[in-house]
Amino acid sequence: MTVLPDDGLTLAAEFPDATHEQWQRLVEGVLRKSGKEVSGAAAEDALSTTLEDGLRTRPLYTARDAAPDPGLPGFAPYVRGGRPEGNTAGGWDVRQRHTALTENAVLADLENGGTSLWLVLGEGGIPVDGLGRALEGVYLDLAPVVLDAGRDTGQAADALLRLYAEKGVAAEAVRGNLGGDPLGYEARTGTPLDFAPYAALAARCAEQYPGLRALTVDALPYHEAGGSAAQELGASLATGVAYLRELTEAGLGVEQAAGQLEFRYAATADQFLTVAKLRAARRLWARVAEVCGAPGAQVQHVVTSPVMMARRDPWVNMLRTTVATLAAGVGGADSVTVLPFDHALGLPDAFARRIARNTSTILIEESHLARVIDPAGGSWYVEQLTNQLAQAAWEFFRTVERDGGQAAVLRSGRLRTDLATTWAERSKKLAKRREPITGVSEFPLLAEKPVEREPAPEPPSGGLPRVRRDEAYEELRARSDAHLAATGARPRVFLATIGPAAAYTARATFAANLFQAGGIEPVTEGAFEDSGATEAVLCSSDALYAEQAEQAAESLRAAGARHVFLAGRGEYAGIDSYVFAGCDAIDVLSATLDRMGVS
């Protein structure tokens, strides 16, 4: 590469440019050492990773990995952000969620970093007639309010607009969203709602409240039912199109109708996929808006994923939500809600709410994440991932439209089936710990004191299921907890080590980790007879297994072991089953508890 040629100054000019083929040959050499004889593109494929939706990430991206022009920030197709300045002025909107009337919680959030409110009302939330109390002391001309009231949206909207009038807030100063989402409610409950009242609300907002939106396109029901990123995007796109049709048929102009929509997405700890999802969502909606003749960027409210929140070792949720919030900010979200780390356990306490709002504050004020517009822009990997995801989501959207639209696929059960199929495939990865859950399927701590919270209101149900990554392991741990309460001890497994520590430590650690994920306490000291266990796991090296595994298994059976595992692979007499990286942990642990009589 030549620098400042006019001055004759060069930098590394004597070194030839490395080629992609040279890199592939180096990869071939590394793989050959591991026993894989592959060459050329096959070597690169061996290091690639297949994701949901048929996406595939490669180990290396270069300038030849072209993607469609993302445009400029604030201009169609809005991949790089909905506004030219991005979030540089003051960061994203820090939107705090409330489902109960907790004393001082709303004001504490607003006084300590929160910039808007998301209030769940009616079923599974604050009573609609308690809205005034919830907003007592709030400066409604400064803090935007977003409602989430399901079938009570009309009543809640009337109550909020009356509050604005009573407090003398000018119509042009009103900000927020009334939260109408009839298809989202149907997805949650299976109950269809008439759209006419929502169209009337949208018309009222368009005419009287220029800063207030009436409708939310909430993709969380599809994410929480186990959907992939492309399914979440495709379902939200189909919902947005359905609302545009209804609003224009009710008499609103296309531009007015589009201006009444805000989109809500989930952010997960898979940071690059989240970044790509938000960028792809803006591109997809820009295409819909272009076809409809309604130019404008998608407004995005992003929520840290409820699916990834664990009930065991909930403190790790702080790490998950931090990564998810970072991804939301990098992806260009307009508003971000960080769910408190104890969200899965019930109503959050003051400390959890503080950590939640401070997550955004630290990323904005200390990490300066909002000072760069589209920080992922120009990354060949992110641009490719954005493009691949947009293509997959668009195809899913087209299949929904082909089958009659969002309402039709909800009522026919087709969408439920699609989401369930995706979740079943992901559940296999979770069961085999190929998608590890720290504190649950990896590094569980049985002795940890459970974190307890006041129960939260039950959310509406009856429609699509709500899944969690930890659910299969949680069932196993609940069985262990019940056994502990009934007997005073957890079910146990004895780890029988062979040889020196260097030979058995790795596999003993693996086995201890595996069985604790199911609530089974590993015993590593003393003799089997004194352990209180009925099953044992042999742990050592392959070389020592060949010499001693069969004899050790025989000795364990003589001592009373009813089932003998071996940590590793092979075929040895006296071994009942094998546990190894990639085995189905849920099947192993469930069968073990069954044999132990733990119900």
Steps between C-alpha positions, in 0.01 A plus 500: 500500500641840404444803724559862395640410156581864425759497779634160408423370849383138510373269768541121468532538124752216487239251622257363239130509577372178658231324298188318610638179351816529711287530812300192396821301462605598852158386625548169318825446689340565837206269425736230374666494841161427655439212261281674242613474140321785321615757249398831348147619573429178691760604759323827552163324520636276774543810718163651412200499734140438402241714680122493504316604185769341283746779576866408492789690649846449358837532676623781274336787313672723248413787268376254241211406732281770358156586638235742371582865558371582851467867410570783743367545853157661489436415136331206331536208542584612856730203565746735667238668718171683486649844565809668353636576846418156642491504879793738533298786648419329828501127454200278453177538694533301825150351534416340833228234525250479787233236560399586857438799724825489697550799727739762358622263226383713207644823636822327606551381143437842348715680754793263450551455129170381355364724225163338422251254649350176373192421707329160480133550586195278536559125475836416652574855603392817677122548524389755241339710773841510672665685210466838672666365812780341298575835334461711813782754514614429142558799271300371206632768266854367557460123536341314208258223603450174312194291586462123473140424589388222265123491465474797740697729267204729427417550868868551591552748214199706610632506856845615388369771270277629780807522724680706237203737483466524879870582539489761226741323264472650152397254229818565302712419810350154549746221419478123516283219372151379594612144434217367285601160365198278429700237309760489775221448753355222286843338481522509881144386577346344192219758521441721192409866551308740279739748338251788475575649846872496424445674168299765684785548748749535215281759327468692828878501552568603139259792526561624855830365637785521246756345737282212616471165323205268539634159397785269597616217276625271775722215380562370853215243487678326212842526659364367831332210320843382386517670161823573319621847410363468145163379626484786748576751224267337248208487745552863599512603135175315428338661803613847393361444150169378647474817711579720199217334308253545785594861565484606136164325459382699802586824320854588607756588237786254452750741649272567797447128552871420491562783746277326756720189527785418736675162479615299802778239473701279734874541555693190601852432622587395145622851434580481129172332413314768697688780325424342162134447594438867578682617188312245286167602655545859388598390152197272468253759623656760269422267210139462612468876548649561156246270334215659696614853429568585865866599530641499850712304743377231733484607866644223718442415865736220604459281809761268647380146435278333764587163343865527605425594863588218741337430835804324649803717569304804378798730556640376168199666337679832559769388256245378247303824507817709478607326179145522363478871581836563335371322189178702504697824517742397227205386290343846517200444730299814576386377843639222719339319792739298715309235693619474862719198576225353725230542233442123476446470876222756554480870571847660489634666812652848513854370451405303187322803350803713575736258327265484201490874439869541582587249229391752237645792690847345521501401133392851397683721748815301579551270203385776260324240290258753354771737379559297185229471235463138389827370649448165325471662157771398257572171678493244221371241746215715634401626156487142370306379804255790465444414136458126560256560784301753298467248216388221735250727677361626169439142384318420824292816463409400145380158616281667764350733240452210261303316768266793559691732730586513867148451637445198274821319599428564867150354475593206280774386741763518228705762683487302825631195314783695336611649831472166680716332236770763545487470879520120485824524302643755738394288799720219369801734509409610853459140612842412359649818650614616159326821599625525859313688772745627758380426852246248373639245255858612559661582836184451711530562874274268696583659834389846390212643700198557272409859420137561593271777382138599541296334224432716195150520350428211265525619137225419249520149360309258282680569172860437404712345776771684691827308507825546687845364427526358852161327513617138455776542760263686731269197506789278604615742767145524635495121543826521692367783717192296589723204592714727718192634678363150560821320603743768609752411227530526125534195279867409469741346253846373591796606284745210500836634384779282365867592501670835575318834501643589161326196352153544649449872577362607162240223482411521869436871457289428192296235682447718807381784276264272309329340798466822696307642203231246593516567873708189570776558753840351404695331780876489445645389831497180702374161393190427299340318794512818709388744231125455525493453122349215302679577173861571408702659220847379404731791419848467353701499178441269203828323571405417858147403396650235273692358794261543794145600398348152502657405833395834655143452379492152651626638834232771501227244437631287782478811723133545407499722191183440299615692193853577384579783258827567327602857418614467143438261212583139440375147555583343833343208682304601808428853381128582475525834316741771392497876552701724272503846343201514267296230672132576566531635854125525552446134414792389716394705801130422473567127476740520795242673721241243393726212606567675830127530565506879492160608369 
